[in-house]
């Protein structure tokens, strides 16, 4: 199990998005310790404009890790990245081929 600290604050929608992305890209289950920064002036000064911030057990931090490539590289360096999940996340979906329009009785229809 991957154990990380998430510096956050109440109602942080970016933190919720990061949690979802983290759970998608990690190659094993993730246990997050949520640290509320708003109750501590020191934490507010340090993390107030940087949240969400992830920290591993060694104290290495990743701030604003909402970019899948940045988060993926951070996880990769620790051996925690699911490479297939990252490739899937970064590959745009295939769109169906547009069919040509045709005319019938002088009117144009999309196929």
C-alpha positions in Angstrom: 0.0 0.0 0.0 1.2 3.5 -0.9 1.1 5.9 2.0 1.0 9.6 1.2 0.2 12.9 2.9 -2.2 15.3 1.1 -2.1 18.9 2.3 -5.5 20.2 1.7 -8.3 22.4 3.0 -12.1 22.0 3.3 -13.9 22.2 0.0 -10.8 21.9 -2.2 -12.1 20.6 -5.5 -8.6 20.4 -6.9 -7.6 18.1 -4.0 -10.6 15.9 -4.8 -9.5 15.8 -8.5 -6.0 14.9 -7.5 -7.2 12.1 -5.3 -9.1 10.6 -8.2 -6.2 10.9 -10.6 -3.8 9.4 -8.1 -6.0 6.4 -7.5 -6.3 5.9 -11.3 -2.5 6.1 -11.9 -1.1 4.3 -8.9 -0.2 0.6 -9.3 -1.5 -0.3 -5.9 -4.0 1.0 -3.4 -3.3 4.4 -1.9 -3.8 5.5 1.8 -3.9 9.3 2.1 -3.4 11.2 5.4 -5.3 14.5 4.9 -3.7 17.4 6.6 -6.0 20.4 7.0 -3.8 23.5 6.5 -6.4 26.2 7.4 -6.1 25.5 11.1 -2.3 26.2 11.2 -0.7 29.6 10.2 2.6 27.9 9.4 0.9 25.4 7.1 -1.2 28.2 5.5 2.0 30.2 4.8 3.7 27.2 3.3 0.9 25.5 1.3 -1.8 28.1 1.0 -1.4 28.9 -2.7 0.2 25.5 -3.6 -2.5 23.0 -2.7 -3.1 20.3 -3.4 0.3 19.1 -2.3 1.3 15.4 -2.0 4.2 14.3 0.2 5.7 10.8 0.4 7.3 9.3 3.5 10.7 10.9 2.8 9.0 14.3 2.7 9.4 14.8 -1.1 6.5 16.9 -2.3 4.6 17.4 -5.5 2.5 20.5 -5.6 -0.2 21.2 -8.1 0.0 17.6 -9.4 -3.1 17.7 -11.5 -1.1 17.3 -14.7 -1.2 13.5 -15.4 2.3 13.6 -16.9 3.8 15.4 -13.8 2.0 13.1 -11.4 2.9 10.1 -13.5 6.6 11.0 -13.4 6.5 11.6 -9.6 4.9 8.2 -9.2 7.3 6.5 -11.7 10.4 7.7 -9.7 9.0 5.9 -6.7 8.0 2.7 -8.6 4.3 3.4 -8.0 3.1 4.2 -11.5 0.7 2.0 -13.5 2.2 2.7 -16.9 -0.9 1.3 -18.8 -3.3 3.5 -16.9 -1.1 6.6 -17.7 -0.9 5.6 -21.4 -4.7 5.1 -21.4 -5.3 8.4 -19.7 -3.1 10.3 -22.2 -4.5 8.6 -25.3 -7.4 10.6 -26.8 -10.5 8.5 -27.6 -11.1 7.5 -31.1 -13.9 9.5 -32.7 -16.2 7.8 -35.1 -15.5 8.6 -38.8 -17.8 11.3 -40.1 -19.9 10.0 -42.9 -20.4 12.0 -46.0 -23.5 14.1 -46.7 -25.8 13.0 -49.5 -28.5 14.6 -51.6 -32.0 13.3 -52.2 -34.7 15.3 -53.9 -32.6 18.4 -53.8 -32.1 18.2 -50.0 -28.9 17.6 -48.2 -28.7 14.9 -45.5 -25.9 13.9 -43.3 -25.1 10.2 -43.5 
